[in-house]
Amino acid sequence: MKVTSIQKILLVIATSLLMSACAGKKAQESVQMDDAAGMTDDTIVSGTLDSDVMGMDLAGPQGVDANDPLGKRVIYFDYNSATLTFEGESIAQAHGQYLADHPNVFITLEGHADERGTSEYNLALAEDRAMIVSQIMGVYGVALDRIQLVSYGEERPVALSSDEAAYSLNRRVEIVYQ
Amino acid sequence: MVKHSFYRAWLQFSVIFALLVSAHAHAVLTIDITKGVKAAIPIAIVPFQVSPAQILSESIWDVVSSDLARSGRFEPLAESDMLSKPAAVKQVRYKDWRLLKMNAIVIGNVRQLGADQYEVSFRLLDVFNENQLAGNKYVVKSALLRKVAHKISDIVYHKLTGIPGAFDTKIAYVMQEGERKDKRYMLQISDADGYRPVTILESRHPIMSPAWSPQADKLAYVSFEKKRAQIYLQDLRTGKRSLVSDFPRINSAPAWSPDGRKLAMSLSKDGNSEVYIKDMSTGAFTRLTTNAAIDTEPEWSKDGRNIIFTSGRAGKPQLYQVSALGGTARRVTFQGGYNAGAAYSPDGRELALITDMGGGFKVGIYDITTRTIRTLTSTRLDESPSFSPNGEMILYSTVQGGKNVLAAVSRDGSVQQVLRFSGGSVKAPAWSPKL
């Protein structure tokens, strides 16, 4: 099945509109539907597009410019590293501040790794990535019980090819608002 | 598809495999031999006499032939090159087989005894000494004909190489099918050649790290079915499942102690990923490592006294060893920028591992005596090395054509092959102990 980018975006928006009518627990399901619409077998869609659409329409900071750190929901990492880049740190800080200002908001930090190396080591590496993001948020006084850490290691790539372009998209922490 | 320069004889085998595959329309996999040994033993597996004449669902002599060829140590004669097809010793003209430069031949019979009952007999004959090296008879249902074939392969392999065969064994692995919303993960167990797969767990969420108990009666594995990594135990006879470890955060990388009484694993409940041991009878957990870096992938030494694990404490992943009772860890590997996922050879003298010496992630062997690592494979993005129970082959996963596939390499690197399952991606292979 070949779907053009525009069709895909329309589908995501339609899904989001449909879902924004639902409240509470429904948000979880719509995240999965966005996932399904975001990508086909042979197409790479940037992780940023997925999460921007998800974020604006579901929960968390609303109406933020996509170039603003608070408008970003994915933090990328270097190879075999759980150290935040300058940009990654600013995204973590912006969301940390947002969480500090909105005490009833809960998030999940989903850690991911690229496919290189062993699955088991990558599971731990991806958790370290989620953990460093939560530690930055903790600096803003966000109680750690509002942040759920999940590691998927290399099991849930967003880009499927075996090259640096794909790897750099897969080494990430996704900030998921609930 | 075939990456390596291989010897001429192997071209012939590729053809045999292609024929085998077309003969089995339901085949789950094909095997591409990418590299074979020169000094393979020439052997003739003569088609068995089937009575009453009928088309069997399993041509067990073909299974024996492909088993032996796949090991890289044998070079089975093509059926079309046989001058005669004896089914009894008195029909064998040894001179003909010597002319064909065969060292040994296998002959046999399949007789139907009842509605679903077959008698299989075979003889392994020495062409030079004109005597019988082995012979056996089995009575089985049709569902077990392949198992009988693997048993025959084991006997032939043992008699002619002096090393026990590992054909009548199982492998566990995770197959992944579908994309995104339709993604399904299946934990499967099949024969060592990939046939007769059985799904023992199916999930929409990732499954990882299957680990056989030493008695091969249980499998520990990691399942994300509750949206995070937890360790489960599944009894392979009853199918009964239990949670072994469901602490907050990651529960991963289960590894059985040689006596089957303990399970080592990696837990991040106390901060970050650390190695623990669970006593399966008392349920007590003992923490083995305390380090701000990643500690994971525990593997027991054969005497059960030490644990090898992967740690990022030196910046890049390397192997370390710690007593199973705890204490100070000692670094084991120093060569290369990445050494992880260690698996002991059955004789305890070597470790298979994933190593990066600059050419990508490949299966390597660490020699415990010489403390050196040699790279074995020419594939890339290798993972999950696992020894055959006779220590001759290492099964692992790699990436080809954008898919995870299983591959195998002999311990000396001389034989390499890719197992291509129909359908999805295949990862996390684990070879069973002796059954």
Interface residues (C-beta under 8 A of the other chain):
Chain A: Q32 M33 D35 A36 G38 M39 T40 D41 N80 E115 R116 G117 T118 S119 E120 Y121 L123 A124 L125 E127 D128 M131 L149 V150 S151 Y152 G153 E155 R156 L160 S161 S162
Chain B: E179 R180 K181 D182 P206 M208 S209 F224 K227 R228 A229 R249 I250 S252 A253 S266 S268 N272 S273 I294 D295 T296 E297 T310 G312 K316 P317 Y338 A340 G341 I354 D356 F361 R380 L381 E383 S384 V399 G402 K427 A428
